[in-house]
Amino acid sequence: MTNNELQGTTEELKEALQILAKVNQELTTTNEQLKQADILKTEFINIAAHELRTPTQSIIGYCEMLEAFPEKKDAFINPIKRNSERLHKLTQDILDVARIENNSLNLNIEKVELNEIIEESVREFFSKPSNIKKM
């Protein structure tokens, strides 16, 4: 091999090493992003599981009270219905997150009655005996 051929090979090797270093850096960055995304998904799953468990336990509790005290069914039906609707909303929210990740979420602009939402939240809060005792 001549000196010119060796120099050419050395330059090509340096270029290849620079490209390899750049690709390696990009892979490292992508790997860090994937790790962060995995952490966020794990946190989301934990939060979603907790949020699903809360109304589910409430529904189960009210159903047990309904079995034990059928004469008080009127007092137990509304919380069961409210928590069932909450579960439905939570599952819709989880599906929306999946749609966001798939870039297939369609947003609909709609008016909401903020006073109704606040009143319902307050009623829900004070309907739980443990929250009344804290006040």
C-alpha positions in Angstrom: 0.0 0.0 0.0 1.3 3.4 -0.9 1.4 6.4 1.5 -1.5 8.1 -0.4 -3.6 4.9 -0.1 -2.8 4.7 3.7 -3.6 8.4 4.1 -6.9 7.9 2.3 -7.8 4.9 4.4 -6.8 6.8 7.6 -9.1 9.7 6.6 -11.9 7.4 5.8 -11.4 5.7 9.1 -11.5 9.0 11.0 -14.6 10.0 9.1 -16.3 6.7 10.0 -15.3 7.1 13.6 -16.8 10.6 13.7 -20.0 9.3 12.2 -20.1 6.4 14.6 -19.5 8.8 17.6 -22.4 11.0 16.4 -24.7 8.0 15.9 -23.7 6.7 19.4 -24.5 10.1 20.9 -27.9 10.1 19.2 -28.6 6.5 20.4 -27.7 7.6 24.0 -30.1 10.6 23.8 -32.8 8.4 22.4 -32.3 5.8 25.1 -32.6 8.5 27.8 -35.8 9.7 26.2 -37.2 6.2 26.2 -36.2 5.7 29.8 -38.1 8.9 30.7 -41.1 7.9 28.7 -41.1 4.5 30.5 -41.0 6.3 33.9 -43.9 8.5 32.9 -46.0 5.6 31.7 -45.3 3.7 34.9 -46.4 6.8 36.9 -49.5 7.1 34.8 -50.4 3.5 35.3 -50.0 3.8 39.0 -52.1 7.0 39.2 -54.8 5.4 36.9 -54.9 2.3 39.0 -55.4 4.3 42.1 -58.0 6.5 40.5 -59.9 3.5 39.3 -59.7 1.7 42.6 -61.3 4.6 44.6 -64.7 4.6 42.9 -64.7 0.8 42.5 -64.2 0.4 46.3 -67.0 2.9 46.9 -69.4 1.0 44.6 -68.6 -2.3 46.2 -69.1 -0.7 49.7 -72.5 0.8 48.8 -73.6 -2.5 47.1 -72.7 -4.3 50.3 -74.6 -1.7 52.4 -77.5 -2.1 49.9 -77.5 -5.9 50.5 -77.4 -5.4 54.3 -79.9 -2.5 54.4 -82.3 -2.9 51.4 -84.7 -0.5 53.0 -82.2 2.4 52.6 -81.7 1.7 48.8 -82.5 5.3 47.9 -79.6 6.6 50.0 -77.2 4.1 48.3 -78.2 4.3 44.6 -77.0 7.8 43.9 -73.5 7.3 45.2 -73.3 4.0 43.2 -74.5 5.8 40.1 -72.1 8.8 40.6 -69.1 6.5 41.2 -70.1 4.4 38.1 -70.1 7.5 36.0 -66.7 8.5 37.5 -65.3 5.1 36.5 -66.7 5.6 33.0 -65.1 9.0 32.8 -61.8 7.7 34.0 -61.8 4.9 31.4 -62.6 7.5 28.7 -59.7 9.6 29.9 -57.3 6.6 29.7 -58.5 5.9 26.2 -57.9 9.6 25.4 -54.3 9.3 26.6 -53.8 6.3 24.3 -55.3 8.3 21.4 -53.0 11.2 22.1 -50.0 8.9 22.0 -51.3 7.5 18.6 -52.0 11.0 17.3 -55.6 10.1 16.7 -57.4 12.2 19.4 -60.1 14.5 18.0 -60.9 17.4 20.3 -64.4 18.9 20.6 -64.9 22.3 22.0 -67.9 22.5 24.3 -69.3 24.7 27.0 -69.3 23.4 30.6 -71.2 24.6 33.6 -68.4 25.3 36.0 -70.8 26.0 38.9 -72.3 22.5 38.4 -68.9 20.9 38.4 -67.9 22.7 41.6 -71.2 21.9 43.3 -70.9 18.2 42.4 -67.3 18.1 43.7 -68.4 19.7 47.0 -71.3 17.3 47.3 -69.0 14.3 46.6 -66.5 15.5 49.2 -69.1 16.0 51.9 -71.0 12.8 51.1 -68.0 10.8 52.5 -68.2 10.5 56.3 -64.4 10.5 56.6 -64.2 14.0 55.0 -67.0 15.4 57.3 -65.1 14.4 60.4 -61.9 16.2 59.2 -63.8 19.5 58.9 
